[in-house]
Amino acid sequence: MYRATTYCLIRLLLPVFIVAGCERQQHLVEQHLLEFGTIIEITMITDNLTQAERLLTEIEQQLRIQRNQWHAWEDSDLTRFNEALDGGASAELPASLTHLLKLSRHYHEASGGLFNPALGKLVAAHGFHGSEPDMDAIAEIKRDIPGMQDLSVEANIAVSSNPHLQIDLGGIAKGYALDLLGDYLDKNGIDHYIINAGGDMVTSGNRFGRPWRIGIQNPFAPGVVASLEIEGKQSLFTSGNYHRRYWRGEDLAHHIIDPRNGEASSGQSSATVLSSDPVLADVAATALMIDGLRSYHGLASSLQIEDYLLISEQREIIMSRSMANKIEITAPWPISIVD
């Protein structure tokens, strides 16, 4: 069940608020859903609670469909596609994956290969597809690390030239899903909303005339290190080493794999990108998390992003000047602003 509140909070009748003597009152409606391995919080402002309930029900159905299409290791269109590719066989590309793979190939090239959805087998070998780490498999794949250039698609038939290639859309699917949900709310006349998927957000409009205020998570401890106010159509995505991780001896293993060496990325603890395009924000945050401290100028240029913030493993903040003009830093850490 969703929760709805009104701006003037006059009268409560479960399960929603009804306002007496105040027609077309604006309501703040919230829904929490569990999909894509995270809590998705949908907040919208509307004067039509009946429509809001319908939209939230349909969004839940859409998310369930997307999960059945894109999940990386449970039964889905993606896992069946990967199974068909395995062993050098050709596979018919399902419609549910066509555009995502097209975008993935584009951003793989634009990021110089840092964004690499072809690493599904390697991610699984590291233990992030619900299984234990397999050091022998990691060593084997690292001898011939696959990339999106190893997947060819012609007339909707895909062939892999690398036996280690397996598609994992974890670095782009959330942005793509939130983009579709935002478009859905737009088309249904919802002008003011925020969709928060585990700290990755898409916003529209404002909160009763005031900007949406968003925090950036501290990668080392509970709480936030910065906050910013957002109005209009924006997306804020963060990639970090603090969600899916474990210790392998003295080394931290996490799910963001550097495709150049096959190991968890190092140097960065988190990377945050602000963009009007949620797919780009998702991809760029992943690429910056892999090599942002060394390559932020090149990545920002090739991916065409202006607003980004990096937090190093030594608790240093590096951010673009454009982002610095929008954000309030609360952590007492050294800050570098780059042009």
N, C-alpha and C positions, 0 to 999 in steps of 0.2 A: 504494500500500500504506500502511496506517496504521501508527503506531508505538504500542506498548503497553509501559508500565512497571508494575512492581508496587511496592507500598509497602515491602516488605522486600527486594526485589531478590535473590531466591535463585538462580534458574537461568534461563538464556536459551536458548530453542530458537526459531530463526527460523521464521516471521516474528513470533511473539508471545512474550511471557514466559509460562512455565508454572511454577507454584510447587510444589515438592516438599514433601509432608508438611504442608501448610497449606491446608486446604480452605476454600473461599469467600473466598479472598484478594481484596482490593480491588486493582484495576489502574487505572492512569492511561493512558487510550487517547487518542491524538491523530491527527488527519487534517487534511491541508491540501488545499484545493480552490481552483481558479481559476474564479470566476464573478462576475457583476455587475461585471466590470472590476477585481476586487480578489482578494486571497488571503483565503479563508475558512478559519479554523482552528477545528476542533471538538475540544474536550477533554472527556472524560467519565470518570467513575469508576464502575467496574462490577466485579462478580465473575463475569461471564459474557462471555468473549471471543468466543465464537461468535455470541452475540446482538449484541455490539458491531460485529463485522465486517458482519453483516447490516444493522444500522441505518445504518452509515456508507455502505454501498453504496446503500441506499434514499434516504438524504439526498442523495447525489450525483445520483441520478436525479431527485429532486424539484427540486433547484436547476437542473438542465438544462431541466426542463419550465417552471419559472418564467421562465427566461431566454427561452425560446421564446414565452412569453406576453407579457412586459413590456418587452422590450428596446426602447429608444427610437429606434434608427435601423437596426438590422439586422432582417431578416425576422422578424416576430413577430405575434401577435394584435394588439398595440398599433399597429404600423406599418400593418398592413392596415386597421385601424379608422380611423386618421388619413387614410390614402389615400382611403377611402370618404367621409370627411367633407369632404375638400378640394374647393373649388369650390362649396360650398353644398349638396352632395348630402346625403341622409340616410344613416345607417349603422346597421346592426344591431349592438347592443352585445353582444359575446361574454361568456359567463358568466365567463370568466377575468378580466374587467375590471370586472364589475358592482360588487362590494363595494369595490374600490379606488377607483373613481370616486365612490361614495357617501361614503367616508371623505374623499376629496379635496375634495368639495364642502363637507362639514361643516367641515373644518379651514381651507379657504379663507375661509369666513365667520367662523369663530372667531378667525382671525388678522387680521381686517380686510383681507383680500386679499393680505397679505404672502406667505403660502404659496400659490403660484399654479402648478399643474401645466399650465395652458393655454399656457405660454410656449415650447412645443417648437420652433416655427419661429424664435423669437427666439434661443433657445439655440443652434440650428443655425446661424443667421446669424452668431452670434458665433464660430463655428468649433468647437463642442464636440460635434458629432455626426459627427466624422470627416471634416470638410471644411474648406476655407479660409474665413476670415471674409469676409462679404459686406456691405460698408458701405452699399451702396444698399438692400439688403434690411433692414438694421437701421434705417435712416432711415425706410423706408416703414412698418415694423411699429410703430415708436415713435409714429407719428401716430395709431394706433388700437390700443393695447396690449390684447390680449384677456384675459379673466378667466373663471373657471368659471361666472359668471352668463351667459356667452354660449353655453353648452352646455345644451340642453334635452333631456331624456330622457323619453319617454312610451311605455308598452307596449313597452319594450326597443328602441325606435328613437330614435337620437340625431340631433339637428340642431344645427348651429352657425350663429349669427347673425353671426359675425365671421370673415372669410376668413383672418385671420392665426392663428386658433386651431389649435393642435396639442398634443395631450396628451403630456407628458413626466412620468413617474412617478418620476423620480430622487430626489425629496425625500421619498418615502414607501415606495417598493417594498422597499428594504432592510430597513426596520423591519418591514414586513408579512411579508417572507420569513423573517426571524429569529424573529418571533413564531410563525409556522407551524412552524418547525423546533423551537423550544422546546416547543410543544404536543405535537409528535410524540415527542420524547424523554420528556416527562412521561407520556404515555399508554403508553409502553413501559417504564415503571418506572425510568427513569434519574433519580435525585434530585439528583445532583451533576454539573454540567456548566458549561462556558462556551463560547459561540459568539462568535468574534471575526472580524468582517468589516471588515478594514482599519481597525481601531481603534474600530469601533462594536460594542458587545457586549451579549449577553444572558447572564445568569448564573442559576444555580439552586444552592441548597445551599452547599457549601463545599469546600475542598480538604483532605481528610483531617483535618477538624475545625478547620481554620484558614480565615479568610476568603480569598476571591479578592482578590488585590492587583492593581490596575489603574492604569496611568499615563495621563496626558493629554499629548498630543503638543505639543511646542514648535512653534508655527507659523513660527518664524524660523530654526531650526537643528535638526539632529538631536538627539534626546533628548526628555525629558519635562520639564514645568514643574510638575507636581503628581501626586500619587498618592492613592488612597483604597482602603480595604478594604471589600469588599462581601460580604454573606451573603444567602442566600435569593433570591427572584425579583426581579431588578433589571435595568434596561437603562441603558447609558451610551452616548450618541451625541454625536458632535462634528461640526460643520459648519465648514469652514475654507476659506481662500483659497489654500492651499498645495498642493493636489493637481492639479486640472485648471486650468492657468493659462498665460498667456503675456504678454509685454510688447508693448503697442501704443504705440510711441514711448516716452514717459515714463510712460504709464499702465499699471497692472496690470489685465489682463482675466482674469477667472475665471468659473467656470460658475454661480455663485450670483447670479442676476440680480434686481435690484430692480424689481418690477413697476410701480413708480410712475414710473420714468424710462427703463426699458429698458436700463440699463447695469449693470455689475458692482457689487455692493454695496460700500460703503466705510465706513470707521470701525472695523469689527470685523475682526480677523484670524481669530478662531475663536469658536465658541459651543458649550458643552457642557451637556447636560441629563441628569440622572439621574431615572429614573421607573420604576415597575413596568410601564408599558405601552411596549413598544418602538416602536410606531407613533407614539404621542404624542411620545416622546423624539426620534425622527427628524424629525418635522414641526416640533417646537418649536425644535430646534437650527437648522434652516433659517431659521425666522422670526426668531429672535434674531440670526442671522448677518446678516440684512438690515437690521434696525433695532433691535438689542438695546440699544445704548448710550443711545438716546433713549427707547425704549419698553418697557424691561424690566418696569416695574410693570404696564403695561396688558397686555402679552403674557402675563406670568405669571398674571395674574388671568383673562384670557379663555381661556387654554389650560389653566388649572388645573395649573400646575407650581409646585413649591416649590424644587427643587434645580437651580441653573444657575450657570454660570461663563462670563464673557466676557473675552476678551483683545483689547485695542484695538490699532490699528496703531501706537500709541506705546508698546506694551509695558506697558500698565496692566491690572490684573486687577480686574474688578468681579464680585462673586458674592453670591448670596443668603445670608442668615445661616444658613439650614438647610444649604446646601452647605458653608459655612465650618465647621460643626460636624462634618463628615464627612471633610474633605479635608486633605492636608498639602501645602502649597506649598513648592516647592524653588527657584523662580526668584526672583532678587533684584529684583523689580519692585514698584512701588507697588500696594497692595491697598486696595480699597474694599469694605466689606461693607454691603449694603443690606437693609432690612426689607421 
